[in-house]
Structures are given as C-alpha cells and as structure tokens.
Amino acid sequence: MTTRELKVVVLGAGMAGMLAGIQLQKRGYRNAVIYEKADRVGGTWRENTYPGLTCDVPSHFYTYSFERNPDWTRHLPPGPEIQSYFERTAAKYGVLDMIRFNEEAESAEWRDGKWQLQFKSGHSDTADVLIAATGVLHQPRYPDIPGADDFRGAIFHSARWDHSVALDGKRIGVIGNGSTGVQIISALAGRAAHLEHYQRTPQWIMPVENGEFSEEERAAFRDPEVLNRVMNHDEYMAAVEAYTQAVTNVDSPEAQEMIKACVDNLEQSVRDPELRERLRPNHTPLCKRLIFSPDYYEAIQHPNADLVTTGIERIEANGIRTRDGELHELDVIVYATGFHADAFMRPMQITGAGGVTLQDYWADKPRAYLAISMPDFPNLFMLNGPNGPVGNFSLIDIAENQWIYIDQLLERLRQGDCDALAPSHAATEAFEAARVEAARNTVWFKGGCSSWYLDKEGIPSSWPWNFERFVSEMAEPDWAAFGLPSPTADDQSRVA
C-alpha cells in the first residue's frame, strides 16, 4: 500500500520536541521540521540556569529510554548536566538538522485541510500535522509588587538569571518557596553575606539523598547491563505507582507513609522550635507538588540566612519593605515565583476548524482529550498538554508514553484511513467529566491548599488517576473517539 507523505511541523525543541523529531526520523518521516524560538535546544533546562538547579527525578531515569546516560555525577541530575545531555543527544540523533532556530510561531490556522503557520520573523509554513511540544513551565510569572522599578540593585526572575551579577558577599532576597526558591537558598546560604527567604505559604519537604557517583561507578555504568541493574526499573516504577496512589487516595498506606516522612523531616531537621513552627504548613502533605531537598532545612538555619514570613508591602530603592514597616536592605532580589502553568501554546493564536479559536476553547480552562488532542483542532497533537500527569516523576517518561499514542494517530493518517483526526466532542466531554469527578477525590483537592495544580474553579488540572492507568490509556487509542474503526491486524503490524 502506498503511504501518504505527511508534512509534520513540531513546535519546540525542548525535551518533548526533540523526542518527536527523533521518533519521526526513526519512522521514516522525511518531511518534518522543528521550529524553536530560541537559538539552541533544551527548553526549560536552557531557560533555567539558577544556582542549585537540580531535577528531583533520579538521574538515570531522567533520560530517554533509548539513550541512557552513564555520566551523571550525582544521584539527582544537575541542570547544566541535563542541558549538556540534551545537546549531545540532539547532535547524536541528527535532530539539529531538522530544527529552524530563532523562529517563534505567532499563529496557526486550519485552512483547506492543512495548518497554515506564521512566525514572528515573517516566515510561513504549511503542515498536514502540527505537534505542540511547547512545554508546561516556560512563561515566567512575575509578582505584582509595587516599587520594583525603584530598586537600585539587581532584580530578576529565576528563569532569567543574570549571571553578570556577583553573589558572593551580597545581601540577597529570594521571593518564593517552591522547588526553585528552595534550591536557590540551599545553593547560596554559604555564599551570601546575608540571605533572606520570603515565604508566603510554608511547604512540606520530602527528604532525599543527593550523593555523588564516584569515577569508578560512572565507569561501570558504561556497561549497559550494569547500568540497567543499578537503575532497577521495577523499584522505580513501584515508587512512581506509590506516589500516584498516594495523591489519588490520601487515606492509602502510601499517602500515610509519605506524610510521615515529610513531618518527621521537619521535626528532626529544624532545631529552633519557633522557626520550626513558621516552616510548618497548615495543609496536608502532597496537596502541593512535593519539594524534594536534601539540605534546605540546613540552609535556612545557616547563621547568615533568615526566613521572612511577614508579607511584602513594596520594593524600595534599597530593598524590601515588609508590612510591619521594616526595611530589609538588599543588593539582589530574585523572583522564584514560578510560571504561568496554564499557558501551554499560548500566546500563539491557534484557529481550528470552523473558526474555533484555542483562546475561546480554553476560555474557562485548558482541557484536552487524554491531554493530547481537542475537538475542532484536526491533526493537532500535544506532548505534555493540559490534564496530563505532572508530578514528582519524569516528564520524559510521560512524553514517551504519549508518543506511543500519537504515533498510532499519525499512522492512520499516513495510511490514508482519513485526512484529519480529532476527538469527538462527546468523547472529550465524557473524559473531562470523568477527570473532574476523579480530581475531586485527590489530595490536591481535599488537602486544603492552593497550588498551580488547581484551575480557577479549584479543580486539580493534573491527571487524577494512577500511573498504571495512564500507561494503559496511552497504549492504544480508543478509535471510536476519533470516528474510526479499530485497525486491522495488518494495520497494527505496520505500526509495530
């Protein structure tokens, strides 16, 4: 049978976009291009370069399954090593030849059975299939604090770190105490003359070890059999499943074990009872994304570090004025205030069939069928789209499972079974109703806290079921949801 030659455009050359490029090449797609708004690959690991940057997934699991890395130096991968890994992988698999750098997509419109794309540079392109790999946390969120323009020192977001600014011996204030703020405090506690951590809401912290791999260990890891044995896939997947069981059922043994670990970590690590209580959250552990840190409690107890829990009134020329009237004199202010987690492809203007815009479709909240596709947006597929699993596990693993699903959609298009694919409104609404109902049973909903997991209606936006169900859903599409019969045995053999 003659296959259809599809033109595939991928938006983004971060982890997921690179995965798409590698897999498209592997499957023989000769007419595929990746557009990247920056000048190199890496996505979030390119954008974030702050001191202490570390992934909280064990190093050997934060790699593509087909390109393990024996050279990690620590048990948790440092940001610069992750970026180097992606750059090496892009070169090794020929991804760089597919990428057009410094091209930011401005709009995409489904017209005459194709996606018509316009870029800020003035360039335009046409695609049969559009794959959005634009990432989740990539648009920095800046706090609305009066007086920021008056500050005489250096002030910047953690994702826009200014490396020209000297840090040693300086007075530094860090606003925000999610994973980023915690990592920055841990990295700077011994370097700053004075370090202040501005905390609005205390966070639970899960203890974790982050030791170094010896030269001997790294040499041994170059033997794939040794590396595979050390990785212990079964143990890791059991931990992932335990985490998802914990967040979907706060009364489960898994949840109780993780809650106890967080509470014991606070009780046993913070000596001063007054500081301990200021660090104690009033919500259930797990209802926010867990912070994993081997040393934050030690860092915040450093003689030169202070925890500031009084609200910020304004920023002035010489520092931060808190609501009690005190002026905290500073040389550097860092916003560790996170990202617009609901942006995804936006602000790009996307228009689907019949003139339906993404902005209108997502007017209430971002949503998608199985986090991958949407009705009225034919042949538009997302990696790490809305409502997918986002938590304390590898997004590479998530994207690889999603690619299994997307690859099968592409194959039906390639084989001419249809010209366009999008889920039905009925299937999408049924999925969304089930997702919302399940989300109300998670600790994110029941735990009594606000977080970037919650939409404006207070419903958790992340995958509300366990990881095993996600893997099962990604194994094969429900073809009826796309208005297609199940593929024949011959069709399935072509996909395999």
Buried (B, 14 or more C-beta within 10 A) or exposed (E): EEEEEBBBBBBBBBBBBBBBBBBBBEEEBEEBBBBBBBEBBBBBBBBBBBBBBBBBBBBBBBBBEEEBBBBBEBBBBBBEBBBBBBBEBBEEBEBBEBBBBEBBBBBBBBEEEBBBBBBEEEBEBEBBBBBBBBBBBBBBBEBEBEBBEEBEBBBBBBBEBEEEBEBEEBBBBBBBBBBBBBBBBBBBBEBBEBBBBBBEBBBBBBBBEBEEBEEEEBEBBEEEEBBEEBBBEEEBBEBBBBBBBBBBBBEBEBBEEBBEBBBEBBEEBBEEEEBBEBBEBEBBBBBBBBBBBBBBBBBBBBEBBBBBBBEBBEBBEBBBBBEEEEEBEBBBBBBBBBBBBBBBBBEBBBBBBEEBBBEEBBEEBBBBBBBBBBBBBBBBBBBBBBBBBBBBBBBBBBBBBBBBBBBBBBBBBBBEBBEBBBBBEEBBBBBBEEBBEBBBBBBBBBBEBEBBBBBEEEBBBBBBBBBEBBBEBBEBBBBEBBEBEEBEEEBEEEBE
